[in-house]
Amino acid sequence: MTHIVSESQVKSARVSNSVKMAVLVRALRNAFGMSQEYLAKLAGSSRPTINRIETMDKRSPRANTLEDLLRVFQAMGVEVTIFDEEVNIRFTKNAMIAAGNTMGLNAVLEHNEKEEQLQERMARMVREYQNEMDAMRQAEQSATPEAEKD
């Protein structure tokens, strides 16, 4: 279902803390290539708790859970400042490198996956070509003896 929101509604609406935390946690977790399970382990929490935060479940997470999550990202070199209308995220050089490496690794994995798919497709084409050639040879061989008999 699509909701149309006017510009004045957007300007007057305050972003709730649950929305801020959902966007923040998911964005940082994805930037560092972490699963919900791994982030939960680092924060001393559970995967369902991380999922509830990211999906803005009606049950509010405990404040110390959110603080633990922010500490995990802070230890990775991310500085987060939460204001009423915005969230500022600053990456240290090492954090940018780590996130960049994750993105690069994902790109390499995607490339390798595409390369494997291409190789499989090419191998299938070669097999089909060989099968067609074999069928043509068999057709020629079966046609030749009949032609010689006439």
For each residue, the residues with C-beta under 8 A, 3 or more apart:
1:
2:
3:
4:
5: 9 10
6: 9 10
7: 10 11
8: 11 12
9: 5 6 12 13
10: 5 6 7 13
11: 7 8
12: 8 9
13: 9 10
14: 84 85
15: 19 20 84 85 86
16: 19 20
17: 20 21 82
18: 21 22 53 56 60
19: 15 16 22 23 56
20: 15 16 17 23 24 82 87
21: 17 18 24 25 53 61 66
22: 18 19 25 26 53 54 55 56
23: 19 20 26 27 87
24: 20 21 27 28 80 82 87 89
25: 21 22 28 29 39 50 53 54 69
26: 22 23 29 30 54
27: 23 24 30 31 89
28: 24 25 31 32 73 78 89
29: 25 26 32 34 35 36 39 50 54
30: 26 27 33 34
31: 27 28 99 102 103
32: 28 29 76 98 99 102
33: 30 102 103 105 106
34: 29 30 38 39 42
35: 29 38 39
36: 29 39 40 47 50 51 54
37: 40 41 47
38: 34 35 41 42
39: 25 29 34 35 36 42 43 45 50 69 72
40: 36 37 43 45 46 47 49 50
41: 37 38 44
42: 34 38 39 72
43: 39 40 50 65 68 69 71 72
44: 41 68
45: 39 40 49 50 65 68 69
46: 40 49 50
47: 36 37 40 50 51
48: 51 52
49: 40 45 46 52 53 61 65
50: 25 29 36 39 40 43 45 46 47 53 54 69
51: 36 47 48 54 55 57
52: 48 49 55 57 59 61
53: 18 21 22 25 49 50 56 57 61 65 66 69
54: 22 25 26 29 36 50 51
55: 22 51 52
56: 18 19 22 53
57: 51 52 53
58:
59: 52
60: 18
61: 21 49 52 53 65 66
62: 65 66
63: 66 67
64: 67 68
65: 43 45 49 53 61 62 68 69
66: 21 53 61 62 63 69 70
67: 63 64 70 71
68: 43 44 45 64 65 71 72
69: 25 39 43 45 50 53 65 66 72 73
70: 66 67 73 74 80
71: 43 67 68 74 75
72: 39 42 43 68 69 75 76
73: 28 69 70 76 78 80
74: 70 71 77 78 79 80
75: 71 72
76: 32 72 73 95 98
77: 74 91 92 93 94 95 96 98
78: 28 73 74 89 90 91 92 95
79: 74 88 89 90 91 92
80: 24 70 73 74 87 88 89 90
81: 87 88 90
82: 17 20 24 87 88
83: 86 87 88
84: 14 15
85: 14 15
86: 15 83
87: 20 23 24 80 81 82 83
88: 79 80 81 82 83
89: 24 27 28 78 79 80
90: 78 79 80 81
91: 77 78 79 95 96 99
92: 77 78 79 95 96
93: 77 96 97
94: 77 97 98
95: 76 77 78 91 92 98 99
96: 77 91 92 93 99 100
97: 93 94 100 101
98: 32 76 77 94 95 101 102
99: 31 32 91 95 96 102 103
100: 96 97 103 104
101: 97 98 104 105
102: 31 32 33 98 99 105 106
103: 31 33 99 100 106 107
104: 100 101 107 108
105: 33 101 102 108 109
106: 33 102 103 109 110
107: 103 104 110 111
108: 104 105 111 112
109: 105 106 112 113
110: 106 107 113 114
111: 107 108 114 115
112: 108 109 115 116
113: 109 110 116 117
114: 110 111 117 118
115: 111 112 118 119
116: 112 113 119 120
117: 113 114 120 121
118: 114 115 121 122
119: 115 116 122 123
120: 116 117 123 124
121: 117 118 124 125
122: 118 119 125 126
123: 119 120 126 127
124: 120 121 127 128
125: 121 122 128 129
126: 122 123 129 130
127: 123 124 130 131
128: 124 125 131 132
129: 125 126 132 133
130: 126 127 133 134
131: 127 128 134 135
132: 128 129 135 136
133: 129 130 136 137
134: 130 131 137 138
135: 131 132 138 139
136: 132 133 139 140
137: 133 134 140 141
138: 134 135 141 142
139: 135 136 142 143
140: 136 137 143 144
141: 137 138 144 145
142: 138 139 145 146
143: 139 140 146 147
144: 140 141 147 148
145: 141 142 148 149
146: 142 143 149 150
147: 143 144 150
148: 144 145
149: 145 146
150: 146 147
